[in-house]
Amino acid sequence: MSVPSPILDAIKFDANGLVPAIAQQHDTGEVLMMAWMNRDAVTETLATGRVCYWSRSRAKLWRKGESSNQIQKLMDLRIDCDGDTLLVLVDQEGVACHTGRRNCFYTAVRDGALAIIAPVEKDPDELYRK
């Protein structure tokens, strides 16, 4: 898999070789999740059109949906003005969050308290066949 050097050179990876990546549904603008990418994840994502992240907890590439079938197809990849954050416009199949919700931003601060604002759409045990 080869990605032109100017693309990777435009991204400012941190001291750990990572860059934050915000996944957004391409047609609605819904913010789905935030994850991390390294050079290999960016390269694979651009080469295959299927979004790949870096799992810090597992210390390996994480191909979104590899265990849940809730994949993200790449529609566009954008680099912010400082080069230190990516916006990954995706076509999300199913839910994006491991909790079974459409997106990972389901907890809001309302009137000084936490409020769950999105329902579970898919039982996580079904997603991950536990």
N, CA and C atoms as an extended XYZ file, in Angstrom:
390
Properties=species:S:1:pos:R:3:atomname:S:1:resname:S:1:resid:I:1 pbc="F F F"
N         0.849       -1.180        0.000 N   MET     1
C         0.000        0.000        0.000 CA  MET     1
C         0.887        1.233        0.000 C   MET     1
N         0.629        2.097       -0.931 N   SER     2
C         1.454        3.280       -1.043 CA  SER     2
C         0.587        4.530       -1.047 C   SER     2
N         0.955        5.470       -0.207 N   VAL     3
C         0.285        6.764       -0.144 CA  VAL     3
C         1.340        7.801       -0.472 C   VAL     3
N         1.022        8.736       -1.357 N   PRO     4
C         2.016        9.759       -1.695 CA  PRO     4
C         2.570       10.450       -0.447 C   PRO     4
N         3.857       10.595       -0.389 N   SER     5
C         4.542       11.180        0.762 CA  SER     5
C         3.991       12.538        1.182 C   SER     5
N         3.622       13.440        0.256 N   PRO     6
C         3.103       14.740        0.698 CA  PRO     6
C         1.861       14.633        1.594 C   PRO     6
N         1.070       13.581        1.411 N   ILE     7
C        -0.121       13.404        2.256 CA  ILE     7
C         0.312       13.087        3.678 C   ILE     7
N         1.148       12.085        3.850 N   LEU     8
C         1.606       11.717        5.194 CA  LEU     8
C         2.460       12.818        5.812 C   LEU     8
N         3.243       13.506        4.995 N   ASP     9
C         4.086       14.590        5.495 CA  ASP     9
C         3.258       15.770        5.995 C   ASP     9
N         2.038       15.922        5.502 N   ALA    10
C         1.165       17.033        5.920 CA  ALA    10
C         0.534       16.782        7.287 C   ALA    10
N         0.605       15.545        7.765 N   ILE    11
C         0.000       15.183        9.049 CA  ILE    11
C         1.059       15.242       10.138 C   ILE    11
N         0.743       15.960       11.217 N   LYS    12
C         1.661       16.069       12.354 CA  LYS    12
C         1.293       15.012       13.391 C   LYS    12
N         1.974       13.898       13.335 N   PHE    13
C         1.775       12.843       14.318 CA  PHE    13
C         2.467       13.259       15.616 C   PHE    13
N         1.886       12.885       16.760 N   ASP    14
C         2.467       13.258       18.044 CA  ASP    14
C         3.698       12.410       18.361 C   ASP    14
N         4.249       12.589       19.567 N   ALA    15
C         5.460       11.873       19.962 CA  ALA    15
C         5.274       10.361       19.956 C   ALA    15
N         4.022        9.897       20.071 N   ASN    16
C         3.717        8.468       20.022 CA  ASN    16
C         3.384        7.992       18.616 C   ASN    16
N         3.493        8.898       17.641 N   GLY    17
C         3.206        8.540       16.265 CA  GLY    17
C         1.728        8.511       15.940 C   GLY    17
N         0.925        9.223       16.745 N   LEU    18
C        -0.529        9.199       16.580 CA  LEU    18
C        -1.087       10.575       16.266 C   LEU    18
N        -2.277       10.566       15.665 N   VAL    19
C        -3.013       11.795       15.381 CA  VAL    19
C        -4.486       11.514       15.690 C   VAL    19
N        -5.182       12.476       16.346 N   PRO    20
C        -6.609       12.262       16.589 CA  PRO    20
C        -7.384       12.290       15.277 C   PRO    20
N        -8.374       11.407       15.198 N   ALA    21
C        -9.220       11.321       14.005 CA  ALA    21
C       -10.684       11.350       14.435 C   ALA    21
N       -11.403       12.330       13.953 N   ILE    22
C       -12.820       12.473       14.266 CA  ILE    22
C       -13.615       11.904       13.100 C   ILE    22
N       -14.454       10.915       13.397 N   ALA    23
C       -15.289       10.309       12.355 CA  ALA    23
C       -16.641       11.006       12.334 C   ALA    23
N       -17.046       11.421       11.139 N   GLN    24
C       -18.304       12.142       10.934 CA  GLN    24
C       -19.064       11.488        9.790 C   GLN    24
N       -20.368       11.300        9.985 N   GLN    25
C       -21.207       10.765        8.912 CA  GLN    25
C       -21.215       11.771        7.767 C   GLN    25
N       -20.854       11.319        6.592 N   HIS    26
C       -20.622       12.224        5.461 CA  HIS    26
C       -21.861       12.974        5.000 C   HIS    26
N       -23.039       12.383        5.090 N   ASP    27
C       -24.230       13.022        4.516 CA  ASP    27
C       -25.088       13.775        5.520 C   ASP    27
N       -24.899       13.528        6.819 N   THR    28
C       -25.710       14.222        7.827 CA  THR    28
C       -24.903       15.165        8.695 C   THR    28
N       -23.590       14.980        8.731 N   GLY    29
C       -22.740       15.799        9.585 CA  GLY    29
C       -22.665       15.302       11.020 C   GLY    29
N       -23.348       14.199       11.332 N   GLU    30
C       -23.331       13.669       12.701 CA  GLU    30
C       -21.908       13.253       13.076 C   GLU    30
N       -21.430       13.738       14.224 N   VAL    31
C       -20.134       13.325       14.736 CA  VAL    31
C       -20.327       11.969       15.404 C   VAL    31
N       -19.583       10.974       14.942 N   LEU    32
C       -19.774        9.601       15.394 CA  LEU    32
C       -18.830        9.187       16.513 C   LEU    32
N       -17.569        9.519       16.375 N   MET    33
C       -16.579        9.036       17.334 CA  MET    33
C       -15.257        9.748       17.130 C   MET    33
N       -14.379        9.572       18.097 N   MET    34
C       -12.998       10.032       17.993 CA  MET    34
C       -12.113        8.826       18.261 C   MET    34
N       -11.099        8.664       17.462 N   ALA    35
C       -10.141        7.584       17.660 CA  ALA    35
C        -8.771        8.103       17.236 C   ALA    35
N        -7.795        7.237       17.232 N   TRP    36
C        -6.429        7.603       16.870 CA  TRP    36
C        -6.003        6.869       15.613 C   TRP    36
N        -5.150        7.526       14.838 N   MET    37
C        -4.549        6.897       13.667 CA  MET    37
C        -3.038        7.071       13.743 C   MET    37
N        -2.328        6.076       13.243 N   ASN    38
C        -0.895        6.224       13.015 CA  ASN    38
C        -0.669        6.206       11.502 C   ASN    38
N         0.574        6.256       11.080 N   ARG    39
C         0.863        6.296        9.638 CA  ARG    39
C         0.288        5.084        8.915 C   ARG    39
N         0.433        3.918        9.534 N   ASP    40
C        -0.070        2.699        8.894 CA  ASP    40
C        -1.596        2.729        8.763 C   ASP    40
N        -2.285        3.238        9.783 N   ALA    41
C        -3.754        3.316        9.729 CA  ALA    41
C        -4.204        4.277        8.633 C   ALA    41
N        -3.539        5.418        8.529 N   VAL    42
C        -3.876        6.378        7.463 CA  VAL    42
C        -3.615        5.740        6.105 C   VAL    42
N        -2.462        5.106        5.968 N   THR    43
C        -2.103        4.470        4.699 CA  THR    43
C        -3.119        3.410        4.307 C   THR    43
N        -3.475        2.531        5.241 N   GLU    44
C        -4.439        1.474        4.938 CA  GLU    44
C        -5.815        2.048        4.600 C   GLU    44
N        -6.242        3.053        5.360 N   THR    45
C        -7.544        3.673        5.110 CA  THR    45
C        -7.618        4.242        3.696 C   THR    45
N        -6.587        4.977        3.305 N   LEU    46
C        -6.578        5.582        1.971 CA  LEU    46
C        -6.468        4.524        0.873 C   LEU    46
N        -5.728        3.460        1.134 N   ALA    47
C        -5.525        2.421        0.117 CA  ALA    47
C        -6.755        1.532       -0.072 C   ALA    47
N        -7.501        1.280        1.021 N   THR    48
C        -8.612        0.320        0.942 CA  THR    48
C        -9.996        0.959        0.906 C   THR    48
N       -10.110        2.194        1.399 N   GLY    49
C       -11.424        2.838        1.483 CA  GLY    49
C       -12.243        2.373        2.677 C   GLY    49
N       -11.656        1.533        3.504 N   ARG    50
C       -12.294        1.096        4.750 CA  ARG    50
C       -11.478        1.675        5.899 C   ARG    50
N       -12.155        2.335        6.838 N   VAL    51
C       -11.435        3.079        7.866 CA  VAL    51
C       -10.754        2.147        8.858 C   VAL    51
N        -9.510        2.479        9.126 N   CYS    52
C        -8.657        1.730       10.041 CA  CYS    52
C        -8.082        2.724       11.049 C   CYS    52
N        -8.086        2.349       12.315 N   TYR    53
C        -7.541        3.190       13.380 CA  TYR    53
C        -6.410        2.451       14.079 C   TYR    53
N        -5.788        3.134       15.044 N   TRP    54
C        -4.802        2.503       15.906 CA  TRP    54
C        -5.433        2.343       17.276 C   TRP    54
N        -5.490        1.133       17.785 N   SER    55
C        -6.013        0.871       19.119 CA  SER    55
C        -4.882        1.029       20.120 C   SER    55
N        -5.001        2.039       20.978 N   ARG    56
C        -3.974        2.238       21.997 CA  ARG    56
C        -4.025        1.127       23.045 C   ARG    56
N        -5.222        0.672       23.382 N   SER    57
C        -5.339       -0.355       24.423 CA  SER    57
C        -4.825       -1.717       23.953 C   SER    57
N        -4.994       -2.011       22.671 N   ARG    58
C        -4.531       -3.298       22.136 CA  ARG    58
C        -3.179       -3.186       21.435 C   ARG    58
N        -2.740       -1.945       21.230 N   ALA    59
C        -1.456       -1.675       20.556 CA  ALA    59
C        -1.369       -2.366       19.200 C   ALA    59
N        -2.439       -2.187       18.407 N   LYS    60
C        -2.434       -2.750       17.054 CA  LYS    60
C        -3.455       -2.015       16.195 C   LYS    60
N        -3.351       -2.240       14.881 N   LEU    61
C        -4.325       -1.647       13.974 CA  LEU    61
C        -5.712       -2.199       14.281 C   LEU    61
N        -6.693       -1.315       14.178 N   TRP    62
C        -8.080       -1.658       14.473 CA  TRP    62
C        -8.908       -1.281       13.253 C   TRP    62
N        -9.309       -2.272       12.526 N   ARG    63
C       -10.129       -2.059       11.336 CA  ARG    63
C       -11.579       -1.963       11.794 C   ARG    63
N       -12.119       -0.762       11.751 N   LYS    64
C       -13.457       -0.507       12.292 CA  LYS    64
C       -14.442       -1.528       11.741 C   LYS    64
N       -15.094       -2.247       12.662 N   GLY    65
C       -16.077       -3.239       12.278 CA  GLY    65
C       -15.534       -4.646       12.135 C   GLY    65
N       -14.229       -4.854       12.380 N   GLU    66
C       -13.663       -6.182       12.174 CA  GLU    66
C       -14.271       -7.236       13.093 C   GLU    66
N       -14.757       -6.828       14.260 N   SER    67
C       -15.406       -7.803       15.136 CA  SER    67
C       -16.908       -7.566       15.276 C   SER    67
N       -17.383       -6.374       14.895 N   SER    68
C       -18.805       -6.049       15.062 CA  SER    68
C       -19.572       -5.961       13.739 C   SER    68
N       -18.864       -5.934       12.625 N   ASN    69
C       -19.456       -5.729       11.292 CA  ASN    69
C       -20.092       -4.355       11.116 C   ASN    69
N       -19.773       -3.415       11.992 N   GLN    70
C       -20.287       -2.049       11.897 CA  GLN    70
C       -19.201       -1.183       11.239 C   GLN    70
N       -18.975       -1.406        9.963 N   ILE    71
C       -17.820       -0.809        9.289 CA  ILE    71
C       -18.058        0.648        8.899 C   ILE    71
N       -16.948        1.317        8.658 N   GLN    72
C       -16.965        2.683        8.156 CA  GLN    72
C       -16.279        2.697        6.798 C   GLN    72
N       -17.018        3.165        5.800 N   LYS    73
C       -16.436        3.341        4.467 CA  LYS    73
C       -15.958        4.781        4.345 C   LYS    73
N       -14.753        4.954        3.885 N   LEU    74
C       -14.177        6.284        3.731 CA  LEU    74
C       -14.829        7.020        2.570 C   LEU    74
N       -15.306        8.223        2.846 N   MET    75
C       -15.854        9.079        1.804 CA  MET    75
C       -14.889       10.232        1.495 C   MET    75
N       -14.210       10.718        2.539 N   ASP    76
C       -13.267       11.822        2.377 CA  ASP    76
C       -12.395       11.881        3.622 C   ASP    76
N       -11.154       12.279        3.467 N   LEU    77
C       -10.248       12.471        4.598 CA  LEU    77
C        -9.741       13.895        4.533 C   LEU    77
N        -9.910       14.626        5.626 N   ARG    78
C        -9.490       16.028        5.674 CA  ARG    78
C        -8.499       16.236        6.806 C   ARG    78
N        -7.544       17.099        6.545 N   ILE    79
C        -6.506       17.440        7.514 CA  ILE    79
C        -6.771       18.864        7.971 C   ILE    79
N        -6.770       19.097        9.286 N   ASP    80
C        -7.077       20.446        9.778 CA  ASP    80
C        -5.939       21.416        9.483 C   ASP    80
N        -6.181       22.695        9.777 N   CYS    81
C        -5.261       23.772        9.414 CA  CYS    81
C        -3.871       23.623       10.033 C   CYS    81
N        -3.781       22.983       11.185 N   ASP    82
C        -2.492       22.778       11.830 CA  ASP    82
C        -1.863       21.431       11.484 C   ASP    82
N        -2.623       20.576       10.816 N   GLY    83
C        -2.125       19.261       10.439 CA  GLY    83
C        -2.122       18.261       11.581 C   GLY    83
N        -2.734       18.636       12.726 N   ASP    84
C        -2.648       17.761       13.891 CA  ASP    84
C        -3.957       17.073       14.277 C   ASP    84
N        -4.955       17.161       13.425 N   THR    85
C        -6.223       16.452       13.638 CA  THR    85
C        -6.797       16.092       12.273 C   THR    85
N        -7.377       14.889       12.195 N   LEU    86
C        -8.018       14.449       10.959 CA  LEU    86
C        -9.527       14.431       11.125 C   LEU    86
N       -10.221       14.783       10.057 N   LEU    87
C       -11.667       14.617        9.973 CA  LEU    87
C       -11.903       13.526        8.942 C   LEU    87
N       -12.491       12.431        9.403 N   VAL    88
C       -12.713       11.277        8.540 CA  VAL    88
C       -14.203       11.225        8.230 C   VAL    88
N       -14.556       11.599        6.999 N   LEU    89
C       -15.955       11.550        6.586 CA  LEU    89
C       -16.249       10.137        6.118 C   LEU    89
N       -17.242        9.528        6.752 N   VAL    90
C       -17.492        8.103        6.541 CA  VAL    90
C       -18.949        7.839        6.192 C   VAL    90
N       -19.168        6.661        5.652 N   ASP    91
C       -20.506        6.103        5.549 CA  ASP    91
C       -20.532        4.978        6.573 C   ASP    91
N       -21.177        5.244        7.716 N   GLN    92
C       -21.221        4.296        8.822 CA  GLN    92
C       -22.306        3.263        8.580 C   GLN    92
N       -21.929        1.995        8.620 N   GLU    93
C       -22.898        0.902        8.542 CA  GLU    93
C       -23.217        0.482        9.967 C   GLU    93
N       -24.462        0.660       10.383 N   GLY    94
C       -24.858        0.305       11.737 CA  GLY    94
C       -24.436        1.361       12.730 C   GLY    94
N       -24.104        0.914       13.940 N   VAL    95
C       -23.749        1.827       15.024 CA  VAL    95
C       -22.237        2.041       15.051 C   VAL    95
N       -21.825        3.199       15.567 N   ALA    96
C       -20.394        3.499       15.637 CA  ALA    96
C       -19.793        3.188       17.000 C   ALA    96
N       -20.614        3.196       18.044 N   CYS    97
C       -20.107        3.059       19.408 CA  CYS    97
C       -20.176        1.617       19.894 C   CYS    97
N       -19.159        1.215       20.644 N   HIS    98
C       -19.123       -0.153       21.187 CA  HIS    98
C       -20.242       -0.401       22.201 C   HIS    98
N       -20.906        0.679       22.656 N   THR    99
C       -22.040        0.523       23.579 CA  THR    99
C       -23.329        0.196       22.849 C   THR    99
N       -23.274        0.167       21.504 N   GLY   100
C       -24.462       -0.119       20.706 CA  GLY   100
C       -25.259        1.116       20.334 C   GLY   100
N       -24.693        2.278       20.569 N   ARG   101
C       -25.359        3.526       20.197 CA  ARG   101
C       -24.833        4.006       18.846 C   ARG   101
N       -25.611        4.843       18.203 N   ARG   102
C       -25.244        5.363       16.885 CA  ARG   102
C       -23.901        6.085       16.936 C   ARG   102
N       -23.685        6.897       17.979 N   ASN   103
C       -22.409        7.591       18.106 CA  ASN   103
C       -21.919        7.499       19.548 C   ASN   103
N       -20.680        7.896       19.764 N   CYS   104
C       -20.056        7.787       21.083 CA  CYS   104
C       -20.361        8.979       21.989 C   CYS   104
N       -21.036        9.976       21.473 N   PHE   105
C       -21.299       11.193       22.241 CA  PHE   105
C       -22.740       11.212       22.731 C   PHE   105
N       -23.065       10.257       23.580 N   TYR   106
C       -24.431       10.068       24.051 CA  TYR   106
C       -24.658       10.580       25.471 C   TYR   106
N       -23.609       11.095       26.100 N   THR   107
C       -23.746       11.652       27.446 CA  THR   107
C       -23.610       13.168       27.347 C   THR   107
N       -24.658       13.878       27.788 N   ALA   108
C       -24.670       15.335       27.747 CA  ALA   108
C       -24.650       15.885       29.172 C   ALA   108
N       -24.152       17.087       29.303 N   VAL   109
C       -24.226       17.790       30.587 CA  VAL   109
C       -25.419       18.726       30.488 C   VAL   109
N       -26.422       18.444       31.289 N   ARG   110
C       -27.663       19.226       31.264 CA  ARG   110
C       -28.014       19.649       32.691 C   ARG   110
N       -28.163       20.942       32.887 N   ASP   111
C       -28.538       21.472       34.203 CA  ASP   111
C       -27.626       20.945       35.313 C   ASP   111
N       -26.339       20.895       35.040 N   GLY   112
C       -25.369       20.491       36.039 CA  GLY   112
C       -25.297       18.999       36.315 C   GLY   112
N       -25.946       18.199       35.481 N   ALA   113
C       -25.935       16.748       35.677 CA  ALA   113
C       -25.676       16.050       34.349 C   ALA   113
N       -25.281       14.795       34.432 N   LEU   114
C       -25.087       13.999       33.230 CA  LEU   114
C       -26.414       13.390       32.803 C   LEU   114
N       -26.655       13.421       31.497 N   ALA   115
C       -27.890       12.856       30.950 CA  ALA   115
C       -27.553       11.999       29.744 C   ALA   115
N       -28.101       10.800       29.698 N   ILE   116
C       -27.955        9.923       28.539 CA  ILE   116
C       -28.991       10.381       27.513 C   ILE   116
N       -28.518       10.756       26.320 N   ILE   117
C       -29.420       11.365       25.331 CA  ILE   117
C       -29.644       10.507       24.085 C   ILE   117
N       -29.056        9.317       24.073 N   ALA   118
C       -29.241        8.434       22.917 CA  ALA   118
C       -29.457        7.005       23.405 C   ALA   118
N       -30.413        6.325       22.809 N   PRO   119
C       -30.694        4.953       23.236 CA  PRO   119
C       -29.698        3.948       22.647 C   PRO   119
N       -29.607        2.809       23.284 N   VAL   120
C       -28.857        1.687       22.723 CA  VAL   120
C       -29.677        1.156       21.555 C   VAL   120
N       -29.060        1.083       20.384 N   GLU   121
C       -29.748        0.595       19.192 CA  GLU   121
C       -29.465       -0.875       18.917 C   GLU   121
N       -28.326       -1.338       19.402 N   LYS   122
C       -27.921       -2.730       19.163 CA  LYS   122
C       -27.243       -3.235       20.432 C   LYS   122
N       -27.685       -4.360       20.922 N   ASP   123
C       -27.115       -4.946       22.128 CA  ASP   123
C       -25.625       -5.231       21.902 C   ASP   123
N       -24.748       -4.661       22.749 N   PRO   124
C       -23.311       -4.891       22.569 CA  PRO   124
C       -22.930       -6.372       22.573 C   PRO   124
N       -23.641       -7.195       23.343 N   ASP   125
C       -23.344       -8.633       23.336 CA  ASP   125
C       -23.583       -9.241       21.960 C   ASP   125
N       -24.579       -8.721       21.239 N   GLU   126
C       -24.821       -9.186       19.872 CA  GLU   126
C       -23.731       -8.674       18.928 C   GLU   126
N       -23.301       -7.430       19.150 N   LEU   127
C       -22.259       -6.852       18.291 CA  LEU   127
C       -20.970       -7.656       18.362 C   LEU   127
N       -20.625       -8.054       19.563 N   TYR   128
C       -19.326       -8.692       19.783 CA  TYR   128
C       -19.439      -10.168       20.118 C   TYR   128
N       -20.630      -10.733       19.942 N   ARG   129
C       -20.875      -12.170       20.106 CA  ARG   129
C       -20.282      -12.731       21.391 C   ARG   129
N       -20.593      -12.068       22.505 N   LYS   130
C       -20.049      -12.512       23.807 CA  LYS   130
C       -20.839      -13.674       24.334 C   LYS   130
